[in-house]
Amino acid sequence: MSDVVVRRTLRCSPQEAYDEWLDPEATLDWMCPRPARCLAVELDPRVGGKLRIDIEEDGVVFFVTGTYVALDRPRLLSFTWWCSTWTDPDLETTVTVTFDPDENGDTLMTIRHDMLPPDLVERHEPGWRRIAAQFADVVEINP
């Protein structure tokens, strides 16, 4: 198994970044790496709460589901991740997002997607990079 790690400096506070990740309406704007788009987002941000993201990409509709495993505002959130397009129906991975303030008042966001099979790393690494960039655009325009 492999991990994907993406880091991005954001011009906002850790609290603002953290809260954006748990806002289902806001998540519609940035969660899917374009040209894919989110059709619907359901979030129950509590440990044990579920999440679901319905996605359309190239005319194909699929979904991601998971369960929140850690929530520590404004420092960290973590959830499981399973995608309906994966060939292994038993594969469950973990996404952990951390928010660390820096000396300039900005935030270093780190997205770590753990336990991916090597063949899925190629798809998820560029996807998380695009998501991080889209997220930065949203929080920096609407802090």
Rosetta blueprint (number, residue, H / E / L):
1 M L
2 S E
3 D E
4 V E
5 V E
6 V E
7 R E
8 R E
9 T E
10 L E
11 R L
12 C L
13 S L
14 P H
15 Q H
16 E H
17 A H
18 Y H
19 D H
20 E H
21 W H
22 L L
23 D L
24 P H
25 E H
26 A H
27 T H
28 L H
29 D H
30 W H
31 M L
32 C L
33 P L
34 R L
35 P L
36 A L
37 R E
38 C E
39 L E
40 A E
41 V E
42 E E
43 L E
44 D L
45 P L
46 R L
47 V L
48 G L
49 G L
50 K E
51 L E
52 R E
53 I E
54 D E
55 I E
56 E E
57 E E
58 D L
59 G L
60 V E
61 V E
62 F E
63 F E
64 V E
65 T E
66 G E
67 T E
68 Y E
69 V E
70 A E
71 L E
72 D E
73 R L
74 P L
75 R L
76 L E
77 L E
78 S E
79 F E
80 T E
81 W E
82 W E
83 C E
84 S L
85 T L
86 W L
87 T L
88 D L
89 P L
90 D L
91 L L
92 E L
93 T E
94 T E
95 V E
96 T E
97 V E
98 T E
99 F E
100 D E
101 P E
102 D L
103 E L
104 N L
105 G L
106 D L
107 T E
108 L E
109 M E
110 T E
111 I E
112 R E
113 H E
114 D E
115 M E
116 L E
117 P L
118 P H
119 D H
120 L H
121 V H
122 E H
123 R H
124 H H
125 E H
126 P H
127 G H
128 W H
129 R H
130 R H
131 I H
132 A H
133 A H
134 Q H
135 F H
136 A H
137 D H
138 V H
139 V H
140 E H
141 I H
142 N L
143 P L
